[in-house]
Amino acid sequence: MGPSEKTFNQVKNILGKLDRSIDQLRQKRTTPAPPMHQTVGETSRPIPIPQPAQPPRSNSAFGRATPIPPV
């Protein structure tokens, strides 16, 4: 005995909704996006990224560490 007519129609409707959702998402993904807030005559320039502060370099042979004085 196979599935009832009601069950078959419910599964068919669910799969139809999934197909429509997939088609809508595919259409949205393949459509080129409009340019973002660019005015006429404006050229695009890269935005400078701030660099983290560098610690001062030490000229010591021990690096940043200080040697332990002899006792």
All heavy atoms as TSV, in Angstrom:
chain	resi	resn	atom	element	x	y	z
A	1	MET	N	N	0.838	-1.175	0.000
A	1	MET	CA	C	0.000	0.000	0.000
A	1	MET	C	C	0.887	1.245	0.000
A	1	MET	O	O	1.769	1.384	0.828
A	1	MET	CB	C	-0.890	-0.031	1.238
A	1	MET	CG	C	-1.849	1.077	1.297
A	1	MET	SD	S	-2.988	0.723	2.650
A	1	MET	CE	C	-3.966	2.147	2.574
A	2	GLY	N	N	0.654	2.146	-0.929
A	2	GLY	CA	C	1.468	3.335	-1.076
A	2	GLY	C	C	0.928	4.497	-0.268
A	2	GLY	O	O	-0.046	4.373	0.478
A	3	PRO	N	N	1.572	5.670	-0.402
A	3	PRO	CA	C	1.129	6.849	0.347
A	3	PRO	C	C	-0.247	7.304	-0.146
A	3	PRO	O	O	-0.622	7.108	-1.299
A	3	PRO	CB	C	2.200	7.885	0.045
A	3	PRO	CG	C	2.842	7.435	-1.212
A	3	PRO	CD	C	2.717	5.940	-1.236
A	4	SER	N	N	-0.975	7.949	0.748
A	4	SER	CA	C	-2.309	8.430	0.391
A	4	SER	C	C	-2.199	9.629	-0.553
A	4	SER	O	O	-1.141	10.253	-0.692
A	4	SER	CB	C	-3.085	8.811	1.648
A	4	SER	OG	O	-2.499	9.956	2.238
A	5	GLU	N	N	-3.293	9.950	-1.182
A	5	GLU	CA	C	-3.343	11.083	-2.116
A	5	GLU	C	C	-3.026	12.396	-1.387
A	5	GLU	O	O	-2.322	13.262	-1.907
A	5	GLU	CB	C	-4.739	11.153	-2.756
A	5	GLU	CG	C	-4.867	12.174	-3.861
A	5	GLU	CD	C	-4.162	11.749	-5.147
A	5	GLU	OE1	O	-3.932	10.561	-5.358
A	5	GLU	OE2	O	-3.839	12.648	-5.935
A	6	LYS	N	N	-3.523	12.522	-0.151
A	6	LYS	CA	C	-3.283	13.735	0.636
A	6	LYS	C	C	-1.797	13.895	0.942
A	6	LYS	O	O	-1.232	14.992	0.792
A	6	LYS	CB	C	-4.086	13.665	1.941
A	6	LYS	CG	C	-3.923	14.877	2.827
A	6	LYS	CD	C	-4.739	14.741	4.098
A	6	LYS	CE	C	-4.482	15.936	5.001
A	6	LYS	NZ	N	-5.165	15.790	6.280
A	7	THR	N	N	-1.148	12.811	1.373
A	7	THR	CA	C	0.281	12.857	1.685
A	7	THR	C	C	1.091	13.193	0.437
A	7	THR	O	O	2.022	14.011	0.478
A	7	THR	CB	C	0.742	11.503	2.266
A	7	THR	OG1	O	-0.059	11.183	3.399
A	7	THR	CG2	C	2.201	11.542	2.661
A	8	PHE	N	N	0.729	12.571	-0.676
A	8	PHE	CA	C	1.426	12.836	-1.938
A	8	PHE	C	C	1.321	14.309	-2.320
A	8	PHE	O	O	2.316	14.943	-2.698
A	8	PHE	CB	C	0.845	11.949	-3.044
A	8	PHE	CG	C	1.464	12.195	-4.383
A	8	PHE	CD1	C	2.710	11.672	-4.700
A	8	PHE	CD2	C	0.805	12.963	-5.345
A	8	PHE	CE1	C	3.288	11.904	-5.936
A	8	PHE	CE2	C	1.392	13.202	-6.581
A	8	PHE	CZ	C	2.631	12.669	-6.870
A	9	ASN	N	N	0.137	14.896	-2.192
A	9	ASN	CA	C	-0.058	16.312	-2.544
A	9	ASN	C	C	0.701	17.232	-1.595
A	9	ASN	O	O	1.229	18.263	-2.024
A	9	ASN	CB	C	-1.545	16.659	-2.555
A	9	ASN	CG	C	-2.255	16.079	-3.766
A	9	ASN	OD1	O	-1.648	15.870	-4.815
A	9	ASN	ND2	N	-3.547	15.797	-3.617
A	10	GLN	N	N	0.769	16.887	-0.301
A	10	GLN	CA	C	1.516	17.707	0.652
A	10	GLN	C	C	3.009	17.725	0.305
A	10	GLN	O	O	3.638	18.786	0.298
A	10	GLN	CB	C	1.317	17.178	2.076
A	10	GLN	CG	C	-0.039	17.479	2.643
A	10	GLN	CD	C	-0.229	16.854	4.022
A	10	GLN	OE1	O	0.432	15.882	4.386
A	10	GLN	NE2	N	-1.159	17.410	4.797
A	11	VAL	N	N	3.572	16.559	-0.005
A	11	VAL	CA	C	4.994	16.479	-0.369
A	11	VAL	C	C	5.238	17.232	-1.667
A	11	VAL	O	O	6.221	17.973	-1.805
A	11	VAL	CB	C	5.443	15.005	-0.477
A	11	VAL	CG1	C	6.844	14.901	-1.063
A	11	VAL	CG2	C	5.382	14.330	0.882
A	12	LYS	N	N	4.326	17.083	-2.620
A	12	LYS	CA	C	4.443	17.777	-3.909
A	12	LYS	C	C	4.429	19.289	-3.707
A	12	LYS	O	O	5.229	20.019	-4.319
A	12	LYS	CB	C	3.296	17.341	-4.816
A	12	LYS	CG	C	3.360	17.888	-6.211
A	12	LYS	CD	C	2.214	17.345	-7.033
A	12	LYS	CE	C	2.125	18.036	-8.374
A	12	LYS	NZ	N	0.956	17.576	-9.136
A	13	ASN	N	N	3.560	19.804	-2.825
A	13	ASN	CA	C	3.497	21.246	-2.551
A	13	ASN	C	C	4.766	21.741	-1.862
A	13	ASN	O	O	5.275	22.816	-2.188
A	13	ASN	CB	C	2.271	21.571	-1.695
A	13	ASN	CG	C	0.971	21.427	-2.462
A	13	ASN	OD1	O	0.946	21.520	-3.689
A	13	ASN	ND2	N	-0.121	21.191	-1.749
A	14	ILE	N	N	5.273	20.955	-0.916
A	14	ILE	CA	C	6.511	21.344	-0.224
A	14	ILE	C	C	7.663	21.420	-1.211
A	14	ILE	O	O	8.443	22.383	-1.211
A	14	ILE	CB	C	6.828	20.348	0.916
A	14	ILE	CG1	C	5.807	20.504	2.040
A	14	ILE	CG2	C	8.239	20.565	1.451
A	14	ILE	CD1	C	5.874	19.428	3.097
A	15	LEU	N	N	7.789	20.436	-2.087
A	15	LEU	CA	C	8.873	20.448	-3.072
A	15	LEU	C	C	8.721	21.597	-4.062
A	15	LEU	O	O	9.711	22.203	-4.481
A	15	LEU	CB	C	8.922	19.103	-3.812
A	15	LEU	CG	C	9.346	17.909	-2.959
A	15	LEU	CD1	C	9.246	16.617	-3.760
A	15	LEU	CD2	C	10.747	18.095	-2.419
A	16	GLY	N	N	7.484	21.941	-4.406
A	16	GLY	CA	C	7.253	23.088	-5.286
A	16	GLY	C	C	7.703	24.392	-4.638
A	16	GLY	O	O	8.323	25.240	-5.278
A	17	LYS	N	N	7.414	24.551	-3.328
A	17	LYS	CA	C	7.854	25.756	-2.612
A	17	LYS	C	C	9.377	25.821	-2.550
A	17	LYS	O	O	9.972	26.900	-2.707
A	17	LYS	CB	C	7.281	25.769	-1.191
A	17	LYS	CG	C	5.802	26.043	-1.143
A	17	LYS	CD	C	5.294	25.999	0.286
A	17	LYS	CE	C	3.798	26.175	0.352
A	17	LYS	NZ	N	3.285	26.090	1.734
A	18	LEU	N	N	9.999	24.679	-2.300
A	18	LEU	CA	C	11.465	24.659	-2.263
A	18	LEU	C	C	12.056	25.042	-3.620
A	18	LEU	O	O	13.030	25.791	-3.688
A	18	LEU	CB	C	11.971	23.277	-1.841
A	18	LEU	CG	C	11.811	22.925	-0.366
A	18	LEU	CD1	C	12.194	21.476	-0.131
A	18	LEU	CD2	C	12.649	23.837	0.493
A	19	ASP	N	N	11.486	24.527	-4.686
A	19	ASP	CA	C	11.968	24.873	-6.025
A	19	ASP	C	C	11.852	26.373	-6.283
A	19	ASP	O	O	12.770	26.990	-6.828
A	19	ASP	CB	C	11.183	24.111	-7.102
A	19	ASP	CG	C	11.618	22.668	-7.242
A	19	ASP	OD1	O	12.718	22.319	-6.756
A	19	ASP	OD2	O	10.858	21.876	-7.846
A	20	ARG	N	N	10.729	26.973	-5.893
A	20	ARG	CA	C	10.555	28.411	-6.098
A	20	ARG	C	C	11.559	29.205	-5.272
A	20	ARG	O	O	12.133	30.194	-5.747
A	20	ARG	CB	C	9.125	28.822	-5.759
A	20	ARG	CG	C	8.118	28.402	-6.822
A	20	ARG	CD	C	6.767	29.044	-6.604
A	20	ARG	NE	N	6.119	28.629	-5.367
A	20	ARG	CZ	C	5.402	27.524	-5.205
A	20	ARG	NH1	N	5.243	26.709	-6.228
A	20	ARG	NH2	N	4.846	27.232	-4.049
A	21	SER	N	N	11.796	28.781	-4.030
A	21	SER	CA	C	12.763	29.480	-3.180
A	21	SER	C	C	14.165	29.404	-3.769
A	21	SER	O	O	14.903	30.396	-3.794
A	21	SER	CB	C	12.773	28.878	-1.778
A	21	SER	OG	O	11.537	29.067	-1.143
A	22	ILE	N	N	14.531	28.231	-4.250
A	22	ILE	CA	C	15.859	28.051	-4.852
A	22	ILE	C	C	15.986	28.917	-6.098
A	22	ILE	O	O	17.005	29.572	-6.309
A	22	ILE	CB	C	16.111	26.568	-5.166
A	22	ILE	CG1	C	16.290	25.787	-3.861
A	22	ILE	CG2	C	17.338	26.391	-6.062
A	22	ILE	CD1	C	16.300	24.286	-4.032
A	23	ASP	N	N	14.945	28.955	-6.918
A	23	ASP	CA	C	14.984	29.785	-8.127
A	23	ASP	C	C	15.119	31.266	-7.783
A	23	ASP	O	O	15.868	32.000	-8.432
A	23	ASP	CB	C	13.737	29.558	-8.977
A	23	ASP	CG	C	13.719	28.192	-9.642
A	23	ASP	OD1	O	14.806	27.569	-9.754
A	23	ASP	OD2	O	12.624	27.741	-10.046
A	24	GLN	N	N	14.403	31.736	-6.745
A	24	GLN	CA	C	14.493	33.140	-6.341
A	24	GLN	C	C	15.892	33.473	-5.835
A	24	GLN	O	O	16.460	34.518	-6.190
A	24	GLN	CB	C	13.465	33.443	-5.258
A	24	GLN	CG	C	12.047	33.478	-5.757
A	24	GLN	CD	C	11.041	33.618	-4.622
A	24	GLN	OE1	O	11.390	33.513	-3.447
A	24	GLN	NE2	N	9.778	33.841	-4.972
A	25	LEU	N	N	16.460	32.594	-5.020
A	25	LEU	CA	C	17.810	32.840	-4.513
A	25	LEU	C	C	18.844	32.806	-5.632
A	25	LEU	O	O	19.774	33.612	-5.655
A	25	LEU	CB	C	18.167	31.809	-3.435
A	25	LEU	CG	C	17.416	31.953	-2.122
A	25	LEU	CD1	C	17.711	30.777	-1.208
A	25	LEU	CD2	C	17.781	33.256	-1.444
A	26	ARG	N	N	18.694	31.896	-6.573
A	26	ARG	CA	C	19.620	31.822	-7.703
A	26	ARG	C	C	19.532	33.090	-8.543
A	26	ARG	O	O	20.549	33.645	-8.956
A	26	ARG	CB	C	19.308	30.592	-8.552
A	26	ARG	CG	C	20.288	30.392	-9.689
A	26	ARG	CD	C	19.992	29.129	-10.488
A	26	ARG	NE	N	20.310	27.953	-9.685
A	26	ARG	CZ	C	19.466	26.949	-9.452
A	26	ARG	NH1	N	18.240	26.962	-9.965
A	26	ARG	NH2	N	19.829	25.921	-8.731
A	27	GLN	N	N	18.324	33.583	-8.767
A	27	GLN	CA	C	18.138	34.812	-9.539
A	27	GLN	C	C	18.782	35.991	-8.822
A	27	GLN	O	O	19.450	36.819	-9.430
A	27	GLN	CB	C	16.641	35.064	-9.769
A	27	GLN	CG	C	16.347	36.311	-10.551
A	27	GLN	CD	C	16.811	36.207	-11.991
A	27	GLN	OE1	O	16.868	35.125	-12.558
A	27	GLN	NE2	N	17.147	37.318	-12.582
A	28	LYS	N	N	18.582	36.064	-7.511
A	28	LYS	CA	C	19.159	37.154	-6.716
A	28	LYS	C	C	20.685	37.094	-6.742
A	28	LYS	O	O	21.360	38.113	-6.826
A	28	LYS	CB	C	18.650	37.048	-5.283
A	28	LYS	CG	C	19.046	38.181	-4.393
A	28	LYS	CD	C	18.411	38.010	-3.023
A	28	LYS	CE	C	18.813	39.131	-2.096
A	28	LYS	NZ	N	18.210	38.986	-0.777
A	29	ARG	N	N	21.249	35.881	-6.681
A	29	ARG	CA	C	22.701	35.722	-6.646
A	29	ARG	C	C	23.345	36.050	-7.992
A	29	ARG	O	O	24.441	36.593	-8.047
A	29	ARG	CB	C	23.041	34.279	-6.249
A	29	ARG	CG	C	24.510	34.055	-6.004
A	29	ARG	CD	C	24.801	32.619	-5.683
A	29	ARG	NE	N	24.609	31.829	-6.876
A	29	ARG	CZ	C	24.290	30.544	-6.895
A	29	ARG	NH1	N	24.113	29.898	-5.803
A	29	ARG	NH2	N	24.146	29.911	-8.031
A	30	THR	N	N	22.681	35.732	-9.089
A	30	THR	CA	C	23.279	35.950	-10.413
A	30	THR	C	C	23.033	37.351	-10.959
A	30	THR	O	O	23.664	37.743	-11.932
A	30	THR	CB	C	22.754	34.917	-11.424
A	30	THR	OG1	O	21.331	35.001	-11.494
A	30	THR	CG2	C	23.168	33.508	-11.024
A	31	THR	N	N	22.126	38.124	-10.345
A	31	THR	CA	C	21.875	39.495	-10.787
A	31	THR	C	C	22.995	40.392	-10.262
A	31	THR	O	O	23.304	40.356	-9.081
A	31	THR	CB	C	20.521	39.986	-10.251
A	31	THR	OG1	O	19.513	39.076	-10.658
A	31	THR	CG2	C	20.212	41.376	-10.765
A	32	PRO	N	N	23.634	41.205	-11.140
A	32	PRO	CA	C	24.716	42.072	-10.659
A	32	PRO	C	C	24.178	43.119	-9.681
A	32	PRO	O	O	23.092	43.656	-9.852
A	32	PRO	CB	C	25.267	42.721	-11.929
A	32	PRO	CG	C	24.250	42.493	-12.975
A	32	PRO	CD	C	23.402	41.336	-12.555
A	33	ALA	N	N	24.963	43.384	-8.648
A	33	ALA	CA	C	24.578	44.354	-7.626
A	33	ALA	C	C	24.841	45.769	-8.134
A	33	ALA	O	O	25.811	46.020	-8.843
A	33	ALA	CB	C	25.373	44.101	-6.356
A	34	PRO	N	N	23.987	46.729	-7.763
A	34	PRO	CA	C	24.214	48.119	-8.173
A	34	PRO	C	C	25.421	48.688	-7.435
A	34	PRO	O	O	25.756	48.237	-6.339
A	34	PRO	CB	C	22.926	48.834	-7.756
A	34	PRO	CG	C	22.361	47.988	-6.668
A	34	PRO	CD	C	22.774	46.575	-6.976
A	35	PRO	N	N	26.098	49.694	-8.021
A	35	PRO	CA	C	27.244	50.284	-7.331
A	35	PRO	C	C	26.804	50.957	-6.036
A	35	PRO	O	O	25.696	51.481	-5.938
A	35	PRO	CB	C	27.795	51.308	-8.327
A	35	PRO	CG	C	26.685	51.554	-9.281
A	35	PRO	CD	C	25.827	50.319	-9.286
A	36	MET	N	N	27.683	50.942	-5.063
A	36	MET	CA	C	27.343	51.481	-3.748
A	36	MET	C	C	27.731	52.954	-3.636
A	36	MET	O	O	28.897	53.300	-3.762
A	36	MET	CB	C	28.054	50.688	-2.654
A	36	MET	CG	C	27.612	49.252	-2.574
A	36	MET	SD	S	28.516	48.328	-1.343
A	36	MET	CE	C	28.205	49.262	0.117
A	37	HIS	N	N	26.785	53.830	-3.418
A	37	HIS	CA	C	26.971	55.246	-3.071
A	37	HIS	C	C	28.129	55.935	-3.795
A	37	HIS	O	O	28.969	56.556	-3.178
A	37	HIS	CB	C	27.158	55.404	-1.560
A	37	HIS	CG	C	26.075	54.768	-0.766
A	37	HIS	ND1	N	24.782	55.209	-0.779
A	37	HIS	CD2	C	26.086	53.688	0.051
A	37	HIS	CE1	C	24.044	54.452	0.007
A	37	HIS	NE2	N	24.808	53.518	0.518
A	38	GLN	N	N	28.206	55.813	-5.077
A	38	GLN	CA	C	29.264	56.494	-5.808
A	38	GLN	C	C	28.618	57.640	-6.584
A	38	GLN	O	O	27.678	57.435	-7.335
A	38	GLN	CB	C	29.975	55.537	-6.762
A	38	GLN	CG	C	31.214	56.130	-7.362
A	38	GLN	CD	C	32.010	55.078	-8.123
A	38	GLN	OE1	O	31.544	53.987	-8.320
A	38	GLN	NE2	N	33.191	55.427	-8.544
A	39	THR	N	N	29.109	58.852	-6.385
A	39	THR	CA	C	28.541	60.005	-7.060
A	39	THR	C	C	29.228	60.200	-8.411
A	39	THR	O	O	30.297	59.651	-8.674
A	39	THR	CB	C	28.712	61.282	-6.211
A	39	THR	OG1	O	30.101	61.494	-5.988
A	39	THR	CG2	C	27.994	61.143	-4.886
A	40	VAL	N	N	28.628	61.017	-9.249
A	40	VAL	CA	C	29.165	61.273	-10.583
A	40	VAL	C	C	30.501	61.988	-10.463
A	40	VAL	O	O	30.642	62.959	-9.718
A	40	VAL	CB	C	28.165	62.126	-11.399
A	40	VAL	CG1	C	28.745	62.478	-12.761
A	40	VAL	CG2	C	26.855	61.395	-11.539
A	41	GLY	N	N	31.505	61.516	-11.160
A	41	GLY	CA	C	32.819	62.144	-11.168
A	41	GLY	C	C	33.724	61.689	-10.037
A	41	GLY	O	O	34.884	62.044	-9.992
A	42	GLU	N	N	33.208	60.949	-9.131
A	42	GLU	CA	C	34.016	60.484	-8.004
A	42	GLU	C	C	34.829	59.264	-8.432
A	42	GLU	O	O	34.318	58.355	-9.065
A	42	GLU	CB	C	33.109	60.098	-6.832
A	42	GLU	CG	C	33.866	59.637	-5.619
A	42	GLU	CD	C	32.929	59.247	-4.491
A	42	GLU	OE1	O	31.821	59.775	-4.429
A	42	GLU	OE2	O	33.334	58.400	-3.695
A	43	THR	N	N	36.087	59.287	-8.123
A	43	THR	CA	C	36.927	58.132	-8.432
A	43	THR	C	C	37.060	57.281	-7.181
A	43	THR	O	O	37.043	57.775	-6.064
A	43	THR	CB	C	38.334	58.559	-8.899
A	43	THR	OG1	O	38.938	59.327	-7.854
A	43	THR	CG2	C	38.259	59.391	-10.162
A	44	SER	N	N	37.192	56.011	-7.386
A	44	SER	CA	C	37.320	55.137	-6.224
A	44	SER	C	C	38.774	55.083	-5.788
A	44	SER	O	O	39.674	54.874	-6.584
A	44	SER	CB	C	36.803	53.744	-6.552
A	44	SER	OG	O	37.545	53.195	-7.597
A	45	ARG	N	N	38.993	55.312	-4.506
A	45	ARG	CA	C	40.326	55.267	-3.928
A	45	ARG	C	C	40.326	54.239	-2.813
A	45	ARG	O	O	39.336	54.127	-2.089
A	45	ARG	CB	C	40.711	56.626	-3.341
A	45	ARG	CG	C	40.924	57.699	-4.401
A	45	ARG	CD	C	41.114	59.004	-3.718
A	45	ARG	NE	N	39.771	59.374	-3.230
A	45	ARG	CZ	C	39.404	60.572	-2.877
A	45	ARG	NH1	N	40.256	61.545	-2.897
A	45	ARG	NH2	N	38.186	60.830	-2.478
A	46	PRO	N	N	41.408	53.535	-2.656
A	46	PRO	CA	C	41.444	52.588	-1.549
A	46	PRO	C	C	41.451	53.321	-0.215
A	46	PRO	O	O	42.050	54.391	-0.079
A	46	PRO	CB	C	42.743	51.814	-1.764
A	46	PRO	CG	C	43.570	52.674	-2.658
A	46	PRO	CD	C	42.605	53.510	-3.460
A	47	ILE	N	N	40.762	52.779	0.749
A	47	ILE	CA	C	40.707	53.375	2.078
A	47	ILE	C	C	41.952	52.941	2.838
A	47	ILE	O	O	42.250	51.749	2.921
A	47	ILE	CB	C	39.442	52.912	2.823
A	47	ILE	CG1	C	38.208	53.372	2.052
A	47	ILE	CG2	C	39.421	53.426	4.255
A	47	ILE	CD1	C	36.920	52.810	2.584
A	48	PRO	N	N	42.725	53.901	3.377
A	48	PRO	CA	C	43.941	53.521	4.093
A	48	PRO	C	C	43.601	52.749	5.370
A	48	PRO	O	O	42.667	53.089	6.088
A	48	PRO	CB	C	44.621	54.852	4.413
A	48	PRO	CG	C	43.530	55.859	4.332
A	48	PRO	CD	C	42.519	55.336	3.353
A	49	ILE	N	N	44.350	51.697	5.614
A	49	ILE	CA	C	44.160	50.881	6.804
A	49	ILE	C	C	45.205	51.295	7.830
A	49	ILE	O	O	46.403	51.256	7.542
A	49	ILE	CB	C	44.310	49.393	6.461
A	49	ILE	CG1	C	43.274	48.999	5.417
A	49	ILE	CG2	C	44.187	48.533	7.715
A	49	ILE	CD1	C	43.469	47.612	4.860
A	50	PRO	N	N	44.766	51.722	9.018
A	50	PRO	CA	C	45.745	52.147	10.022
A	50	PRO	C	C	46.609	50.966	10.461
A	50	PRO	O	O	46.118	49.869	10.673
A	50	PRO	CB	C	44.890	52.672	11.176
A	50	PRO	CG	C	43.534	52.119	10.950
A	50	PRO	CD	C	43.405	51.833	9.494
A	51	GLN	N	N	47.895	51.209	10.571
A	51	GLN	CA	C	48.839	50.184	10.992
A	51	GLN	C	C	48.994	50.233	12.509
A	51	GLN	O	O	48.987	51.309	13.100
A	51	GLN	CB	C	50.213	50.418	10.332
A	51	GLN	CG	C	50.182	50.339	8.822
A	51	GLN	CD	C	49.811	48.939	8.343
A	51	GLN	OE1	O	50.216	47.958	8.938
A	51	GLN	NE2	N	49.029	48.875	7.284
A	52	PRO	N	N	49.142	49.078	13.149
A	52	PRO	CA	C	49.335	49.087	14.597
A	52	PRO	C	C	50.680	49.713	14.955
A	52	PRO	O	O	51.638	49.658	14.188
A	52	PRO	CB	C	49.296	47.601	14.977
A	52	PRO	CG	C	49.590	46.867	13.720
A	52	PRO	CD	C	49.120	47.747	12.590
A	53	ALA	N	N	50.721	50.334	16.137
A	53	ALA	CA	C	51.955	50.988	16.583
A	53	ALA	C	C	53.049	49.945	16.809
A	53	ALA	O	O	52.803	48.895	17.389
A	53	ALA	CB	C	51.693	51.760	17.867
A	54	GLN	N	N	54.242	50.241	16.330
A	54	GLN	CA	C	55.375	49.343	16.512
A	54	GLN	C	C	56.072	49.671	17.825
A	54	GLN	O	O	56.289	50.842	18.132
A	54	GLN	CB	C	56.379	49.511	15.348
A	54	GLN	CG	C	55.819	49.140	13.997
A	54	GLN	CD	C	55.639	47.632	13.866
A	54	GLN	OE1	O	56.338	46.870	14.511
A	54	GLN	NE2	N	54.688	47.232	13.052
A	55	PRO	N	N	56.447	48.658	18.618
A	55	PRO	CA	C	57.191	48.946	19.844
A	55	PRO	C	C	58.581	49.467	19.487
A	55	PRO	O	O	59.134	49.130	18.434
A	55	PRO	CB	C	57.263	47.590	20.545
A	55	PRO	CG	C	57.061	46.580	19.472
A	55	PRO	CD	C	56.207	47.247	18.432
A	56	PRO	N	N	59.156	50.302	20.352
A	56	PRO	CA	C	60.497	50.819	20.038
A	56	PRO	C	C	61.505	49.675	19.993
A	56	PRO	O	O	61.448	48.735	20.778
A	56	PRO	CB	C	60.792	51.777	21.189
A	56	PRO	CG	C	59.829	51.420	22.266
A	56	PRO	CD	C	58.644	50.790	21.606
A	57	ARG	N	N	62.403	49.769	19.022
A	57	ARG	CA	C	63.431	48.727	18.871
A	57	ARG	C	C	64.567	48.965	19.849
A	57	ARG	O	O	64.991	50.084	20.076
A	57	ARG	CB	C	63.975	48.728	17.451
A	57	ARG	CG	C	62.906	48.323	16.471
A	57	ARG	CD	C	63.538	47.845	15.215
A	57	ARG	NE	N	62.478	47.379	14.333
A	57	ARG	CZ	C	62.569	46.296	13.621
A	57	ARG	NH1	N	63.650	45.571	13.667
A	57	ARG	NH2	N	61.584	45.928	12.848
A	58	SER	N	N	65.043	47.876	20.406
A	58	SER	CA	C	66.138	47.953	21.368
A	58	SER	C	C	67.440	47.578	20.659
A	58	SER	O	O	67.467	46.663	19.841
A	58	SER	CB	C	65.885	46.988	22.529
A	58	SER	OG	O	67.009	46.944	23.365
A	59	ASN	N	N	68.511	48.289	20.974
A	59	ASN	CA	C	69.817	47.980	20.391
A	59	ASN	C	C	70.603	47.015	21.280
A	59	ASN	O	O	71.762	46.740	21.026
A	59	ASN	CB	C	70.614	49.269	20.184
A	59	ASN	CG	C	69.973	50.133	19.103
A	59	ASN	OD1	O	69.283	49.616	18.234
A	59	ASN	ND2	N	70.200	51.428	19.176
A	60	SER	N	N	69.955	46.504	22.316
A	60	SER	CA	C	70.614	45.612	23.253
A	60	SER	C	C	70.821	44.238	22.614
A	60	SER	O	O	70.024	43.775	21.806
A	60	SER	CB	C	69.770	45.469	24.518
A	60	SER	OG	O	70.283	44.449	25.339
A	61	ALA	N	N	71.906	43.555	23.005
A	61	ALA	CA	C	72.165	42.197	22.527
A	61	ALA	C	C	71.169	41.218	23.127
A	61	ALA	O	O	71.013	40.105	22.624
A	61	ALA	CB	C	73.586	41.784	22.893
A	62	PHE	N	N	70.460	41.638	24.173
A	62	PHE	CA	C	69.501	40.767	24.837
A	62	PHE	C	C	68.071	40.997	24.353
A	62	PHE	O	O	67.146	40.440	24.887
A	62	PHE	CB	C	69.566	40.990	26.359
A	62	PHE	CG	C	70.915	40.720	26.933
A	62	PHE	CD1	C	71.765	41.762	27.243
A	62	PHE	CD2	C	71.353	39.419	27.148
A	62	PHE	CE1	C	73.005	41.524	27.769
A	62	PHE	CE2	C	72.592	39.167	27.670
A	62	PHE	CZ	C	73.438	40.217	27.982
A	63	GLY	N	N	67.877	41.837	23.380
A	63	GLY	CA	C	66.535	42.142	22.918
A	63	GLY	C	C	65.832	43.057	23.890
A	63	GLY	O	O	66.427	43.981	24.433
A	64	ARG	N	N	64.561	42.813	24.161
A	64	ARG	CA	C	63.824	43.658	25.105
A	64	ARG	C	C	64.115	43.292	26.545
A	64	ARG	O	O	63.826	44.042	27.456
A	64	ARG	CB	C	62.325	43.517	24.854
A	64	ARG	CG	C	61.922	44.117	23.533
A	64	ARG	CD	C	60.439	44.117	23.312
A	64	ARG	NE	N	59.683	43.230	24.189
A	64	ARG	CZ	C	58.412	42.956	24.036
A	64	ARG	NH1	N	57.747	43.456	23.032
A	64	ARG	NH2	N	57.779	42.157	24.865
A	65	ALA	N	N	64.654	42.109	26.778
A	65	ALA	CA	C	64.920	41.673	28.150
A	65	ALA	C	C	66.169	42.393	28.697
A	65	ALA	O	O	67.041	42.813	27.954
A	65	ALA	CB	C	65.167	40.169	28.173
A	66	THR	N	N	66.201	42.532	30.007
A	66	THR	CA	C	67.375	43.111	30.636
A	66	THR	C	C	68.119	41.994	31.374
A	66	THR	O	O	67.479	41.120	31.983
A	66	THR	CB	C	66.991	44.211	31.637
A	66	THR	OG1	O	66.069	43.669	32.582
A	66	THR	CG2	C	66.356	45.385	30.933
A	67	PRO	N	N	69.431	41.973	31.287
A	67	PRO	CA	C	70.172	40.909	31.939
A	67	PRO	C	C	70.078	41.013	33.457
A	67	PRO	O	O	69.946	42.097	34.016
A	67	PRO	CB	C	71.604	41.106	31.459
A	67	PRO	CG	C	71.663	42.534	31.059
A	67	PRO	CD	C	70.279	42.911	30.603
A	68	ILE	N	N	70.128	39.876	34.129
A	68	ILE	CA	C	70.122	39.851	35.587
A	68	ILE	C	C	71.543	40.183	36.065
A	68	ILE	O	O	72.508	39.556	35.621
A	68	ILE	CB	C	69.706	38.462	36.107
A	68	ILE	CG1	C	68.287	38.143	35.635
A	68	ILE	CG2	C	69.784	38.392	37.640
A	68	ILE	CD1	C	67.830	36.754	35.975
A	69	PRO	N	N	71.670	41.181	36.936
A	69	PRO	CA	C	73.013	41.554	37.398
A	69	PRO	C	C	73.625	40.414	38.235
A	69	PRO	O	O	72.922	39.708	38.952
A	69	PRO	CB	C	72.791	42.799	38.248
A	69	PRO	CG	C	71.336	42.850	38.533
A	69	PRO	CD	C	70.627	42.028	37.513
A	70	PRO	N	N	74.935	40.222	38.116
A	70	PRO	CA	C	75.571	39.162	38.889
A	70	PRO	C	C	75.498	39.471	40.395
A	70	PRO	O	O	75.573	40.611	40.804
A	70	PRO	CB	C	77.008	39.144	38.399
A	70	PRO	CG	C	77.201	40.414	37.675
A	70	PRO	CD	C	75.873	40.934	37.279
A	71	VAL	N	N	75.419	38.443	41.200
A	71	VAL	CA	C	75.315	38.612	42.659
A	71	VAL	C	C	76.672	38.566	43.302
A	71	VAL	O	O	77.599	37.975	42.976
A	71	VAL	CB	C	74.424	37.530	43.273
A	71	VAL	CG1	C	74.304	37.723	44.768
A	71	VAL	CG2	C	73.072	37.545	42.608
